[in-house]
Amino acid sequence: EAKTIKKAVVSIEQKIGELLDRFKEAGSHSFRTLAQQKSRSEAIVLFLAILHLLKDRIVKVEQSSHFEDIIIERVQ
């Protein structure tokens, strides 16, 4: 019996919009919380969106030590 599996396509632009909306509600978020209950591919796209926002200096990130959670904060 053949089964068809459909994967949802998530774009970086969608994740950037989602992140900007979340930053309107709260000034900072942890990556672990943002990626919670997301598929592996969606978490990767989320990370790439964060890197894009970091490059554009819209957010700043902080990690206290190796393998610790990443805190993302919107730049005022």
N, C-alpha and C positions, 0 to 999 in steps of 0.2 A: 504494500500500500504506500503510495507516494504522498508526501506532505509538502506543502508549500510554506516556506517561512518568509515573512515579509519583515524587512528591517526599515525602521523609520529613518529617513535622511534628515540630519540636523546640520544646519549651516552655522558657520562662525557668526554670521550677521545676526541670526536668530538668538544665539547665546549672548552676544554683546547686548542686544536689546533687552533680553531677560535680566542680565546682570545690572544694567543701568536702571531698570525698573526696581530691582531689589534694593539698589543703593538709595533710591528715593525714600524707601521705607526705613532703612537703617544704614548708618554710616559705614559699618564694617561687617564682614562675614568671614567665616572660616571656610577653607576649601573643602574640608571634610564634610561640613554641613551642606554646602552647595552640591557636592557630588553624591551625597547620600541617596540611595535608592535609584541611581542612574545606571544605565548600561555602561560597559567599559568604553565603547566608542563615544557615547555622549559625554562621559567624564573627560575624555581626551579633547573633544571639541571645546568643552568648557574651559579646560586648561589653556588651550590655544587662544580662546577669546580673552582670558585674563592676561595672557602675554601681550596680546594686541592692545588692550587698554593700558597696560603698563608702558608699552612703547610710546603710546600717545600721551602719556603722563596724566591719564584720567584717574588712575588708581595707583596706590603704592602697596607693596607687599612686605610682609615681615615674617620671618621664621626664626624662632628662638634658638634652635639647634637642629642638627641633622635628623631627618626623619620625623620631625615634629610637624604639627599642623601649620598650614600657611594661612596667615591672616591677611585678608584683602580689605583695604580701606580706600574710600573715595577721597581724592584730593580736593580740597576746598578752593 
